[in-house]
């Protein structure tokens, strides 16, 4: 009889240890019923908009507008972005920070829905830090981009709008990946994302090669973003230029879109008038 009671107690204890139900100590039966708990096995834990908002795909249209670019070269990664946020033809802001720093060696760029990008890229920064605390080493760019791709793939067709470049330097050298809200993940040497990207590609494709010097690489990125800001009405504001090498990322320069236009496309008199207005942070 005693042996049967001990066996029953052990079986009950084991079952409870394997059952994820929070304890309510001091209240008799100190567990909640399983049906009262949220479903933790599925991802994401959000309603499917195709079911809860019938016809939302026809009524809600994302109007995209930005220019971001990044490319690898022999000494690192160059990242250049604008700062304009637009709602269709309406300019919502000229001061959006479109580069999110994950850690001292890695950044992500924003293109798409401002709220989606800002939330999930900051979430990625948190996950990169947690990885570092747990494993005592920094996460690689490939692993971070794969993690981000897995997250966005789980939210595929849920209405997210994200086109991001994960850029950084790790033990494998300079790294660059493109990740979007469909879970697509591409490794490459050069990417430009946003409505101004065709104009940026026009400049980049004409002069880019892997053996650029640092000065040539920084100049090329500024010229490409200036062309995009001039031709694309959804891009503009302030150009921000980052450089990433074995010492980590560094904000090199901030410059107004108008000054960049006169510097690259103005007359000799206009170029002389602009001079060195761009604020150097280096």
N, C-alpha and C positions, 0 to 999 in steps of 0.2 A: 504493500500500500504506500509506504514511504517512498520507495523507488519510483512508483508511478507519479506521485506528486512532484518529486524532484524533476523528472523528465518533462512533465507538463509545464513546470515553472521555467525550465531552461528553454523549451520550445516557444513559450510565450514571450520570454525576454528576447530571444533571437528574432522573432517576428517583429517586435517593436523596434529593435535596433535597425532593422532593414526597412522600416516604414517611415517615410519622411512626413511626420506630423508633429507640429510644434507642441511643446509641453505647457500645460497650465497648472503649475504646481499648487498644491494645497486646495484643490477643488474636486476632490473625489476622483472621478474618471478624468484623468489629466491630459487627455488627447482630444483633438478635434476630429470629427468624421472626415474621411477622405474626400467626400463630395463637397465639403465646405471649403476645401483648399483650392488655390489657383492651379491651373495646369502648368507645371514647370517643364514639361517634356517637349513642348512644341515651341517653335520660334518663327516669327515674332508673336508676341502676345498683344496683338492689336486687331481690331476688326478689319476685315477685307473690304476696302472701299467699293469694290465691284459689287458687293452684296448689300452693304449698308447705304451706299449712295448710288443708286441706279442712274445711269446716264452721266456720271461725273466725268467720264472720259470725253464726252462731247461738250460739256458745259465749262470745264476748267481747262484752260490752255496755258501752259507755262511759256512766257515770253522771255527768251534768254537774251543776255547781252553782256559780254565781257571779253577780255583778251588776257590769257595767261600763256606763258611759254616757258619751256625749260629744255636744256640740252646738256649732254655730257661732252667733255673734251679731255685731253690728256692730263690736265691738272685738276680736274674737279667737275662740278656741276654749276651751271648758271641758271638762275630762276629770275624771271622778270614778269611783273603783273601790273595792271592798271588798278584804279580804285573806284570806278563808277558802278553804282547799282541802279538799274533801270526797271521800270514797270511799263513794258511796252515802249512807247515813245516818250514817256515821262521819266525824267532823271530823278530818282529817289534820293540818291546820296552821291557825293563826290569823295567820300573819305572812308570807304570800306577797306579794311585790312584783309587782303585776299591770300596772305601767306600765314599759315598756322604752324608754329614751331612745336614739334613733338618732343624733341630733346635737343641737346647741343649739336647733334650730328644729322638731324633729319627734319624735314619740313614737308608740309602738304599744301597744295594750292586749291583755291575755291573757284568753281564755275558751275552755274546751275541755279537752283533755288538757294537764296542766301541762308534761310533758316536751316534747311537740310544740311548744307555744307558746313555751316558753323557748328551745329550740334555734333554731327558725326565725326568731323575732324578733331574737335576738342575731345570727344570720346576716345578717339584713336590715341591722342596724346596721353590720356589716362591709362589706356591699356598698355602702351609702350612703357610707361613708368612702372606699372605693376609687374610686367615681364622682367624688367631690370631688377626690381626688388626681390622677385622670386628666384631668378636664375643667376643673379650676381654678374650679369653681363648685359650689354645693350642689345636690343633686338636688331636683327639685320633688316635692311630695306626690303628684301624679298619677302621675309616673314611678315613684316608689317603690312605690306601691300596685299599679301595673301589673306591675312586676317581681315583687312578692310573689304576685300573682294567677297569673302565669305559672308560678312555682315550684310553688304548691299545685295548679295544674291538672295539671302533669306527675305529681304524686303522687296524683291522684284515684283513689279506690277502693283505695288502699294502706293504709288504716286510720288516716290522720291525723285528728285532731280539733282544729280551730282555728276560732275565730271572733274576728277581730281588727278593731279600728278603727285606721286610720292617720290621725293627726291632726297638723296643723302649720300653719306660716305660711311662704309663699314669695312670689315676685314677683307672684303673682296674688292675694295676700291670704290670709285664713283658709281652710283646706281640710280636708275630712273625707271619708274613704272607709271602706267596710266590705269586708273580704276574708275569705273562709272557705276551708275545706279542700277544697271542691269547685271552687275556682277562681273562684267568683262574686265580682264586684267591683261595688260600688254607690257612687255619689256621692250625698251627701245633706246635710241640715242638722242632723239629729238621729238618733242611733242609740242603742239599748240592747241589750246582748247578755248572755245567760246566763239561768239559771232564774229569777232575780228580775226580769227585764226587764218582764214584764207589770205588776208593781206600780210599777216606776219610770216606765213609760210613762203610767200612770194619773195620776201627779203632773205629769210633763212636759207631757203633752197639755193639761192644764188651765191652764197658766200660760206656756208657752213662746211667745215671738215674737222675731223677729229684732232688734228695736230695744230689747232689754233693756239696762239699764246693767250695768256690771261687778258691782256689789254685788248686783243682782237676779239676775244669771246665776249667781254663786257660791252664793247662798242657795238658788236653785231646784235646783241640782245636789245640794247637801247634803240638802235635803228629800226628793228623789227616792230617793237612795241609802239614806236612813234608813228610808223606807217599805218598800223592798225588803229591807233587812236585818231588819226587824221581821217581815214576813210570810213570807219565804222562809227555810226552815231551812238551806239550803245556802249562804246568804250571811251575812256577819258579820265579826267581827274589828275591823279598823281601817279607817276611811274615809280615803282619800287624795284630795286635791283639787288639780288642776293647772290652771294658766291659761297659754295660749299667745297671744302677740301679736307685734308686729313686733320686739320685743327678745328673743324666744325663749320657751321654756317656763320655768315657775317653779312649784315646789311651794308651794302656798298654805297648806295646813293638813292636819293629821292629827288624827283624833278617834275615840275609842272608840265602838262601835256602841251601847252602853248609854247613854252620855251623849247621843248623838244622839236616841235614842228619848225620853228624858226631856225633851230640849230642845224637840222638836216635838210630842210626844204625851202628855207628862206633865201633871200638875196644876200649878197656879201655884207651889205649895210645892216640887214636884220640879224645876221649871224654875229656881227661885231657888237650889236646892241645887246643881244642876249648874253654874250660873254660866258661867264661861269656862274650863272644864277642858280643852277641846280645845286642843291644842298648836299655836300659830300659828308657822309657819316663815317667813312673809313678813317 
